[in-house]
Amino acid sequence: MKNFKQFMLTEQMDSESPCQELLDSVFNLYMKFQNYHWNVQGQSFAEYHEFFGDLYEFAYNNVDKIAEQIRTLGYKANLFDVGTESINSELNSIGMMLDIVQDMKRTREIATMAAEYAESELQNRGLVNYIEGFIDEMSKHIWMAESYTK
């Protein structure tokens, strides 16, 4: 019979767990940011290209941190709900910004649920602190992206 620690290290996190949803959502953002970074065009190309580059670096760094946080909980880090069907490379730069604002707001909502879950169910203050910092950074990126659309 497996002891508890062996069991935990081989278990997958529930795909509906807020922490798992956050990992999937941030990874999907990463792919979208990268795609828009590659495909943006038109006036102010350099500015948009750089902004999308900053966003995909932010997302990439946080995908790794979220996966590592899942590992510290004793679960394997996997991606469950990942797809590219929501990436429309034909959008103009403003359309791209409007698209990512919507996705970033949804990710922020997921992060808020993950922080609540980490606090109430996991009682993991370190994870709560990390997620709250992520929410603060995401809020800044949302504000900046919305500013491009005005």
N, C-alpha and C positions, 0 to 999 in steps of 0.2 A: 504494500500500500504506500502511496506517495505521502510524504509529509507535506504540511501546509506550504512551506516555502517552495518546494519542487512544483507543487500544483500551481501556485501563483505565477511562477516564471514561465510556465508553458501555456497559460491561459490567454486567450484573446480578450481584449476589452470589448464589452458589448458595443455593437455598432451604433446603438442608439444613445450611448453615454454622451453627455454634453462634452466631455473632454475629447472623445473620439470624433464627434461632430465638428468640434473646433479644428482638429487636425485636418479633417477632410476639407472643410471650408477654406482654411488658409492655404492648403495645397492647391485647391481650385483657383483661388485668387492669384497665387504665384503663377500658375499656367496662363491665366488671362493677362496679367500684367506683362509677362514675358512676351506673349503674342502681340499685345498692343505696342509694346516697345519696338518690336521688329517691324510692325506694319503701319504705324502712324505715318501720315504724310500731310503735306500742305503747308500753309503759312504757319510760322512758329514751330516747325518740325523739331528743331533742336531742343526747344524748351519742353515740348511734350515728350520727346524721346528720352530726355534726361529724367523727367518726372516719373515716367513709367519705369525707367531703370532703377530709380530710388525705391519705387514701390515693390518691384520684384525682388530687390535685395532685402527689403524689410520682410516680405513674405517668406523668402527662402530661409532667412535667419530664424524666423519664428516657427516655421515648420519643424526645423531641427530641434528647437527648444521645446516645443510642445511634445514631439515624439520622445525626447529625453525625459520630460516630466511624466509621460505615460509609463516609460520604463522604470522610473523611480517608484511608481506605484506597484510594480511587480508584474506588469502586463507587457505583452509584445506590442510594439507599435506597428500598426498596419494601416493601409488606406482602404476604405470600403466604398465610399461614395465619391468617386473621382471621374470626371468626364470633361470633354471639351465641347460638348454640344452647345453650350451657352456662349461660346466665343464667336463673335461676328467680326472678322477682320475687315469687312467692307464698310464699317461705320466710319464716319469722319471723326476728327479729333474730339469735337464736342460730344458726339454720340458715344464715343469710347468713355469719356469722362462721366457722362450720365449713367452709363452702364456700370462702371466700377463703383460709383457712389452707392447705387442700389445694393450691389453685392457686398461692399464694405459695411454698410449699415446692417445688413443681415448677419454678417460675420460678427459684428460688434454685439448684436443681440445674442448670438450663440455663445460668445465669450462671457457675457453677463450671466447666462444660465450656467456655464461651466464654473464660473467663480462661485456662484451660489451653491452648486453641487459640491465643489471642493470644500467649501466652508461647512455646509450642513451634513453632507454624507461622508465625506472623507476626513473632515476636520484637519485639513492640511493647509496651515497658514502660509507656508512657503509657496505653494501652488496658487493660492488666492492672491498673494502679493505679485507673483509673476503675471497672472492673468489681468489683474488691475492695471499693471504697467502697460501691458499689451493694449488694453482698452484705451488708455490715455493716448498712446501712440496712434492707434487706429483712428481715434476721434480727430487728432490733428491732421491725419492724411485725408479724412473725409472733408474736413473744412477746406483744406487746400484744393482738393479735387472739385468741390462745389464752387469754389471761387473761380476756377477756370471756365465755368459754364455761365457766368453772369455777364 
